[in-house]
């Protein structure tokens, strides 16, 4: 199983299928996340009222649940959208933003986790806290390294969830019959933490790739979790490629954001193949 054998195919499939991604996401990053999806080749929808959510989730291909700035409407919308996706057997992504900040937020994120996301994407502290279903947070910042979170990510993978941990290098962890796989992706840009919404929009793009992978014939030889793991890894490769391209042209965070969208739009399969990755496998699923 080689990531390079799938990433280029998934990029082309994403652009051919233009999956519709239902984003229940931070209000402060809705526009940026929508622009990221459009630039990459997907179609965004920021539907977050409970009266609309279930119906819209029925026609959406992908779903992101992100409780960064949650309202009562968003909590109820998430419940309705998750139910619809689960009934249809469609993969969805949970971004546990600020896990541990407050008891109510934490309980709602745990509730979403127990509803069976295909992917959890977060920083190291969020993934550790979510795996342990306890913890504290310093705002939305991570107080742990990606390496610190690998054990927690593996424990989530053993439950059937792909765990994507973001940091200076990203790690995507998933399991199948041959073991627990960790794909580490290096690169990006130091400007990224200074641009609001990069992490949240990565969750949206992961949802888009998961939706595309579910209907890509070349991935049907993989188990469901391995297919979703490849999709999550490809989303991170796409992000990293765009960030590296943007960094060469940017003068600071403001110009980086514009060049980053251009980089997402212009990325080709060979650009994803050039990103530095490592793959390790250990244990059995």
Rosetta blueprint (number, residue, H / E / L):
1 X L
2 X L
3 X H
4 X H
5 X H
6 X H
7 X H
8 X H
9 X H
10 X H
11 X H
12 X H
13 X H
14 X H
15 X H
16 X H
17 X H
18 X L
19 X L
20 X E
21 X E
22 X E
23 X E
24 X E
25 X L
26 X L
27 X H
28 X H
29 X H
30 X H
31 X H
32 X H
33 X H
34 X H
35 X H
36 X H
37 X H
38 X H
39 X H
40 X H
41 X L
42 X L
43 X E
44 X E
45 X E
46 X L
47 X L
48 X L
49 X L
50 X H
51 X H
52 X H
53 X H
54 X H
55 X H
56 X H
57 X H
58 X H
59 X H
60 X L
61 X L
62 X E
63 X E
64 X E
65 X E
66 X E
67 X L
68 X L
69 X L
70 X L
71 X L
72 X H
73 X H
74 X H
75 X H
76 X H
77 X H
78 X H
79 X H
80 X H
81 X H
82 X H
83 X H
84 X H
85 X H
86 X H
87 X H
88 X H
89 X L
90 X L
91 X L
92 X L
93 X E
94 X E
95 X E
96 X L
97 X L
98 X L
99 X L
100 X L
101 X L
102 X L
103 X H
104 X H
105 X H
106 X H
107 X H
108 X H
109 X H
110 X H
111 X H
112 X H
113 X H
114 X L
115 X L
116 X L
117 X L
118 X L
119 X E
120 X E
121 X E
122 X E
123 X E
124 X H
125 X H
126 X H
127 X H
128 X H
129 X H
130 X H
131 X H
132 X H
133 X L
134 X L
135 X L
136 X L
137 X L
138 X E
139 X L
140 X L
141 X E
142 X L
143 X L
144 X L
145 X L
146 X L
147 X H
148 X H
149 X H
150 X H
151 X H
152 X H
153 X H
154 X H
155 X H
156 X H
157 X H
158 X L
159 X L
160 X L
161 X L
162 X E
163 X E
164 X E
165 X E
166 X E
167 X L
168 X L
169 X E
170 X E
171 X E
172 X E
173 X E
174 X E
175 X E
176 X E
177 X L
178 X L
179 X E
180 X E
181 X E
182 X E
183 X E
184 X E
185 X E
186 X E
187 X L
188 X L
189 X L
190 X L
191 X L
192 X H
193 X H
194 X H
195 X L
196 X L
197 X L
198 X H
199 X H
200 X H
201 X H
202 X H
203 X H
204 X H
205 X H
206 X H
207 X H
208 X H
209 X H
210 X H
211 X H
212 X H
213 X H
214 X L
215 X L
216 X L
217 X H
218 X H
219 X H
220 X L
221 X L
222 X L
223 X L
224 X H
225 X H
226 X H
227 X H
228 X H
229 X H
230 X H
231 X H
232 X H
233 X H
234 X H
235 X H
236 X H
237 X H
238 X H
239 X H
240 X H
241 X H
242 X H
243 X H
244 X H
245 X H
246 X H
247 X H
248 X H
249 X H
250 X L
251 X L
252 X L
253 X H
254 X H
255 X H
256 X H
257 X H
258 X H
259 X H
260 X H
261 X H
262 X H
263 X H
264 X H
265 X H
266 X H
267 X L
268 X L
269 X H
270 X H
271 X H
272 X H
273 X H
274 X L
275 X L
276 X L
277 X E
278 X E
279 X E
280 X E
281 X E
282 X E
283 X L
284 X L
285 X L
